[in-house]
Amino acid sequence: MKTNNILDIKRLGFLLRRQIFSNGKSMMIALVGVSGIMLFITLLVGFFNPTALNSLHHLYFTAMFIGGYIFTSNIYAELYPVHRSYHYLTLPVSVTERLLSGWIISGILYSLIALLIIGIIVLLSNLILSIALVNAPVQTLLLKGALKTTSIYLITQTIFLLGAAYFKKNNFLKTILALFLFTLALQIFVTVFGYLLFGSFSATDGQFTGVNFSDYQLENLFLTHIPKASRFIYYWLLGPFLLVTTWFCLKEKEV
């Protein structure tokens, strides 16, 4: 029987177990610490501003995103240090398995654990407030937009997964800097492109002196087709593209 050098479920399972045990302790300490802070804030809001209790899901998801990005940025911490990289790179696993293990742990597994912890925080806060207060406010367990928010995390998390594989150290900060520079360059490009397409803007009559934007085809392009294409690229192409790019980064490190 030939050995599968691309993807083997058993090898992937062993690698997942290894990474979970090696990163699990620090991850759980961080999650417990953040969860305690979130529970404390929830109780304070429940006691002093009960009407704002159901709006705390924004805070929960913000903490989930930031924590997930930081955790993802360190998922390949064994890749560059000399005393750790040799052992990690000589493990009998393929590049695809390294990629999948990092993505599954920092993406799927992390988001499931984060949602579970958010649910526990909501249940505990409701229990404590019901004991301490007569007319205790009740926070809904099914947080609004949880599924869509989680899908957004799984997409954007791949940016930091690429940063974890590409940068040697300070991965999170360097990824943030790279995002800032990319956004700045994109804004400059859009501004220049818009100026070349529409011409200059006249402050006297508030109209563009270039192409007439009232033209139906041009308006339909910018208000209908481009937004649709952008959503399709974001939800269906961005994540796979970044995962493939991360695969090539990991492959380069093995050479």
N, C-alpha and C positions, 0 to 999 in steps of 0.2 A: 504493500500500500504506500502510495506517495504521500509525503508530508506536505501539508498545506502551508506555504510560506507567506500567504497573504492574510488570512484570517482563520483562526482556530478557536472555537468557543471555549474549549478547555483551557488553552493558554490565556485567553482573554480573562477567564474567570480567575485564574491564578494571579494575573497581573492586577486585576481589580482588588482582590483580597489583599495583596501586598501593599498597594497604594492606600487602601482604606486603613489598614493597620498602621502604616507609617505616618499618615497624615490625620488619622481619625482623632487622636488624643488632643492635638492642638486645635483641631476644628471644633470638637465638642466643648472644650474650655471656652473658646470664643463664642460659640452659640449659646452656651449657658449664661455667660456674662451679659451678652446683648439681650437675651430673653429676660433676664432679671431686670435690666434697665427698662425694657419695653413694658413689662408687667407693672413696675413701679409708676411709670408715666401714665399708664392706663388707669391705675387706681387713683392717682391724683386727679386726673380729668374726671373720673367717675364721681369723686367726692365733691369737687369744686366747680365743675362745669359739665354736668351730665348730658346736656343737649349736644355737646360736641363729641360724645363718645363714639358714635357711629362714623365719624369722619376720620378716625384714627387709622383707618386702613391705608391711608396715604403714607403715614409714618411707618407702618409695618412694612409696606412694600419698598419704601425708600431704604430702610435698613437692610432688607433682603437683597436689594440690588447692589448697594455699596459693599456689603459683606461678601456677596457672591463674586463681585469683580475682584476684590482683593484676594479672595481664596483662589479664584481661577488664575490670577497672575502668578501664583506660587505653585501651581499644580505640577510644573516641571522643574521644581527646585533642584532636582538631582542631575539636571542636564549639563550644567556648566562647571560646578566646583570639581576640581581635579580629583579630590579624594572620594567623590561620590559618583562622578560621571562614568568612570571606567566600569564600575560594577553595574550601573544602570544600563549603559549602552551595550554591555555584553550579556544582558539577560536574553534567554532564548525566545524572544517575541519579535513580531514584525512591526514595521512602522505604523501600519494600519491599527494594530492592537494598542500601540502606545497612544495613538490619536484617540481611539474610541474610549480607552480607559480614562484618559484625562477629561474628555467631553462628558462621558456618562457620570463621573464622580462630581465634577464641578458644575455640570449643567443639570442633568435629569435628577440625580440623587440629591444634590444640594437643594434644588427647588422643591422636591417632595418633602425633605426634612424641614425646610423653612416654612412651607405651608402647614405642616403638622404642628410645628412650634407655634405658629400664629394661632392655629385653632386651640391649642392648649392654653395660650395666653388669654384668649377670649373666654374660654370656659372657666378658667381660674378667676379671672377678674369678675365675671358674672356671679360666681359662687361667693367670693369674698364680699362683693358689694351687696348681695342679697342678704348676707348675714349681718353686715354692719349697718345697713340703711333700711328704713321701713319701706319707703317707695324707691326701691333700687332700680336704676336704669339698666336696661338689658341691651347688650351689644349683640348684633346679629352674627351668627357663626359663618354664614355664607357671605363672604366679603364680595362687594360689588366689583365686577370685572376681574376676578381672580384668574380665570382661565386666560383671558387676553393678556393680562399683565405678565403672567408666567411665560406665555409664548414670546412676548417682547423680551423678557430676560433671556430666554434660550437663544434668541437671535443675537442680541447685543453682547451676550457673554462670549460668543465666538471671537469677537474683536480682542478681548483680553486673553483668550486662549492662544491666539496668534502672537500676542505680545509676550506671553509666557514662554513660547517656543523660540521667539526671535531675539529678545533682549537677554543679555547675560545677567544683569542685576538691576535692581530698582524697576522691576517690570511694570508694576502698576503705574508709577509716576511717569515712566517713559511712554507707556501706552496712552495715558491722558494727554501728554504733550504732543504725541503723534496725532491724536484725534483733533486737538486744537489747531495744529498746523494744517492738517488736511481740510478742516472746516474753513479755516481762513483762506486757504488757496482756492477752495470751491466757491466761496463768496466772491472773491476777486474775479474768478473766471466768469461767474454768472453776471456780475456787474459789467465787466467788459463786453461779454456777449450781448447783454441787453442793450448796452449803449450802441454797439455796432449794428444791432438789428433794428432798434427803434429810433436811434438818433438821440439828440440832446433833448432835455426836458425844458420846456419854456415856463418860467415862473409867472409870466404875465397872464397867460390864459390857462395855465395848468394842463397843457396838452403836450404830447410827444410830437416832435417835428419830423420824425422819421416815418417808419411804416405805420399806416393807420390801424390801430388796434381794434377798431370797430369792425374790421373785416371779419366775416363770419368764420372762415376757415382758420384764420390765425387765432381767433378767440377760442374756437373749439379745440384747437391744438393745445393751447396753454391752460385752459380751464377744465378740459375733460380728458384728453388722451395722455398728456404728460403726468397728471396726478395718478391716473390708473396704472400707467407703466411704472411709476415710482413705487406705488404700493405693491405691485407684483414683484418688482426687483427686491424690495425690502423683505417681504414675507416669504418669498420662495427661492430667491437666488443669492441673497447676501450671506446667509448662514452657510449653505453648501460651498460657496466660493471661498469663504474664510477658512472653512474646514480643510478644503483641498490645499489652500495656501499653507496652512499649518502643517499638513502632511509633508509638503515639500521642504519646509523648514526642518522638521524632524528627520527627514531623509538625509538632508545635507549634513546634519550633525553626526550621523552614523558613518559617513564617508571618511 
